[in-house]
C-alpha cells in the first residue's frame, strides 16, 4: 500500500506528540508492503516519514526543487531532513532549480500520482494560499483517492 501525506508545518509542541501517536496507530496495521511518500517538510510531513519508517515501511521522498534543502530547510530541521533523505528508499527531485509555489504544486501532484491513500494532518481550515493542505486534500478528492484526516482532539497550530 502506498500512502502519501499532506499537512500543517506549524504544529505546537503538544500537537507534535498527539499527531505522532495518531500516525503510528494509523500505520501500525499496514504491513510490510507499506510505502510512505513525503516531501519531508517540517511538521506533518516529517512526522509521517518517521512513522512510516518506525512501522517498517519504505520511505520515498519528493523534493520540490534542487535548492530546496539549502533554501527552505531551517537549521533546526536540517538534521532530521538529512536523516530522512538518508533513510529513503527513493528520492525524487522535481525539475525546478528554485523552490517556488509551482515547484510545491508539482511535488504534490507527483506524490498524489503515486499513492493509493492520502493522510492529511489537517485542522479542516481553508487554504491560506495555493498549494496548501486544503488544496492537496481537494486534489486527492478529485482523484477519488482514499483520504484519512488526522487531527487529534486538543491539536493546535502554532
RODO-2510 file (C-alpha; in nm, 4 decimals, decimal comma):
residues 158
     n   res          X          Y          Z
     1     x     0,0000     0,0000     0,0000
     2     x     0,1327     0,3429    -0,0991
     3     x     0,0333     0,6275     0,1316
     4     x     0,1208     0,9944     0,0927
     5     x     0,0950     1,2846     0,3322
     6     x    -0,0014     1,6471     0,3414
     7     x    -0,0357     1,8603     0,6486
     8     x     0,0452     2,1600     0,8543
     9     x     0,4035     2,2598     0,9251
    10     x     0,3310     2,4839     1,2221
    11     x     0,2231     2,2382     1,4917
    12     x     0,2510     2,3193     1,8609
    13     x     0,4891     2,1051     2,0668
    14     x     0,1965     1,9242     2,2319
    15     x     0,0382     1,8620     1,8913
    16     x     0,3563     1,7012     1,7590
    17     x     0,3172     1,4240     2,0185
    18     x    -0,0561     1,3833     1,9509
    19     x    -0,0063     1,3632     1,5742
    20     x     0,2943     1,1290     1,6005
    21     x     0,0859     0,8859     1,8053
    22     x    -0,2145     0,9091     1,5715
    23     x     0,0100     0,8419     1,2717
    24     x     0,1733     0,5470     1,4494
    25     x    -0,1683     0,3947     1,5181
    26     x    -0,2923     0,4561     1,1637
    27     x     0,0134     0,2960     1,0024
    28     x     0,0615     0,0110     1,2503
    29     x    -0,1569    -0,2394     1,0641
    30     x    -0,0478    -0,1550     0,7083
    31     x     0,2009    -0,4402     0,6925
    32     x     0,5359    -0,4875     0,5244
    33     x     0,4063    -0,3622     0,1902
    34     x     0,3794    -0,0065     0,3234
    35     x     0,5477     0,2685     0,1237
    36     x     0,5139     0,6240     0,2501
    37     x     0,5598     0,9173     0,0138
    38     x     0,6509     1,2517     0,1685
    39     x     0,8134     1,5843     0,0883
    40     x     0,9599     1,5686     0,4436
    41     x     0,8893     1,9318     0,5255
    42     x     0,8859     2,0311     0,8910
    43     x     0,5774     1,9203     1,0836
    44     x     0,3274     1,6718     0,9426
    45     x     0,5423     1,5515     0,6503
    46     x     0,8399     1,4607     0,8677
    47     x     0,6257     1,3107     1,1445
    48     x     0,4633     1,0889     0,8828
    49     x     0,8008     0,9857     0,7388
    50     x     0,9262     0,8845     1,0832
    51     x     0,6045     0,6887     1,1485
    52     x     0,6424     0,5026     0,8160
    53     x     0,9979     0,4016     0,8990
    54     x     0,9008     0,3045     1,2547
    55     x     0,6230     0,0831     1,1131
    56     x     0,8815    -0,0950     0,8990
    57     x     0,7714     0,0629     0,5723
    58     x     0,9767     0,2105     0,2913
    59     x     1,0067     0,5867     0,2545
    60     x     1,0028     0,7683    -0,0781
    61     x     1,0836     1,1388    -0,0741
    62     x     0,9725     1,4013    -0,3247
    63     x     1,1826     1,7193    -0,3138
    64     x     1,0207     2,0257    -0,4780
    65     x     1,3407     2,1781    -0,6207
    66     x     1,7152     2,1365    -0,6470
    67     x     1,7755     2,4207    -0,3981
    68     x     1,5048     2,3185    -0,1501
    69     x     1,7382     2,1784     0,1160
    70     x     1,9593     2,4833     0,1416
    71     x     1,6955     2,7483     0,0608
    72     x     1,3964     2,6314     0,2653
    73     x     1,5051     2,3863     0,5340
    74     x     1,5691     2,5787     0,8544
    75     x     1,8732     2,4874     1,0689
    76     x     1,6573     2,3346     1,3444
    77     x     1,5040     2,0902     1,0912
    78     x     1,8151     2,0221     0,8799
    79     x     1,9406     1,7207     1,0768
    80     x     1,6043     1,5438     1,0602
    81     x     1,5663     1,6356     0,6917
    82     x     1,9089     1,4879     0,6095
    83     x     1,8415     1,1766     0,8206
    84     x     1,5131     1,1122     0,6410
    85     x     1,6726     1,1565     0,2979
    86     x     1,9390     0,9078     0,4042
    87     x     1,6726     0,6586     0,5150
    88     x     1,4665     0,6920     0,1969
    89     x     1,4487     0,4043    -0,0469
    90     x     1,3982     0,6566    -0,3282
    91     x     1,4436     1,0352    -0,3574
    92     x     1,2875     1,2227    -0,6473
    93     x     1,3734     1,5889    -0,7049
    94     x     1,1335     1,7864    -0,9197
    95     x     1,2787     1,9623    -1,2244
    96     x     1,2949     2,3113    -1,0720
    97     x     1,6111     2,4985    -0,9821
    98     x     1,4404     2,7097    -0,7152
    99     x     1,1737     2,6441    -0,4546
   100     x     0,8520     2,8126    -0,5606
   101     x     0,4775     2,7675    -0,5448
   102     x     0,4975     2,5967    -0,8865
   103     x     0,7623     2,3545    -0,7555
   104     x     0,5497     2,2720    -0,4483
   105     x     0,2445     2,2108    -0,6659
   106     x     0,4471     1,9808    -0,8925
   107     x     0,5799     1,7879    -0,5908
   108     x     0,2271     1,7495    -0,4527
   109     x     0,0998     1,6282    -0,7908
   110     x     0,3863     1,3770    -0,8188
   111     x     0,3061     1,2472    -0,4715
   112     x    -0,0674     1,2190    -0,5474
   113     x     0,0070     1,0408    -0,8769
   114     x     0,1963     0,7684    -0,6921
   115     x    -0,0282     0,6795    -0,3956
   116     x    -0,3396     0,4820    -0,3025
   117     x    -0,4267     0,6851     0,0082
   118     x    -0,3603     1,0368     0,1345
   119     x    -0,3152     1,1075     0,5033
   120     x    -0,3940     1,4714     0,5800
   121     x    -0,2772     1,6151     0,9102
   122     x    -0,5300     1,8914     0,8788
   123     x    -0,7468     2,1061     1,1008
   124     x    -1,0083     2,1425     0,8261
   125     x    -0,9373     2,5085     0,7551
   126     x    -0,9363     2,6514     0,4048
   127     x    -0,6169     2,7081     0,2137
   128     x    -0,4111     3,0114     0,3127
   129     x    -0,2603     3,0133    -0,0357
   130     x    -0,2249     2,7999    -0,3452
   131     x    -0,0822     2,4558    -0,2763
   132     x    -0,1674     2,4401     0,0936
   133     x    -0,3041     2,1405     0,2800
   134     x    -0,6660     2,2146     0,1859
   135     x    -0,5727     2,2294    -0,1833
   136     x    -0,3937     1,8937    -0,1669
   137     x    -0,6966     1,7391     0,0082
   138     x    -0,9233     1,8793    -0,2620
   139     x    -0,6968     1,7379    -0,5352
   140     x    -0,6979     1,3953    -0,3664
   141     x    -1,0769     1,4011    -0,3502
   142     x    -1,0951     1,4957    -0,7189
   143     x    -0,8790     1,1898    -0,7956
   144     x    -1,1022     0,9679    -0,5773
   145     x    -0,8069     0,8730    -0,3572
   146     x    -0,8764     0,7233    -0,0175
   147     x    -0,8397     1,0019     0,2389
   148     x    -0,7683     0,9836     0,6100
   149     x    -0,7773     1,3093     0,8052
   150     x    -0,5780     1,3127     1,1270
   151     x    -0,6373     1,5966     1,3681
   152     x    -0,6450     1,4627     1,7254
   153     x    -0,8561     1,6248     1,9943
   154     x    -0,6511     1,9011     2,1542
   155     x    -0,4346     1,9545     1,8459
   156     x    -0,3428     2,3121     1,7549
   157     x    -0,1277     2,5033     1,5150
   158     x     0,1496     2,7246     1,6488
***
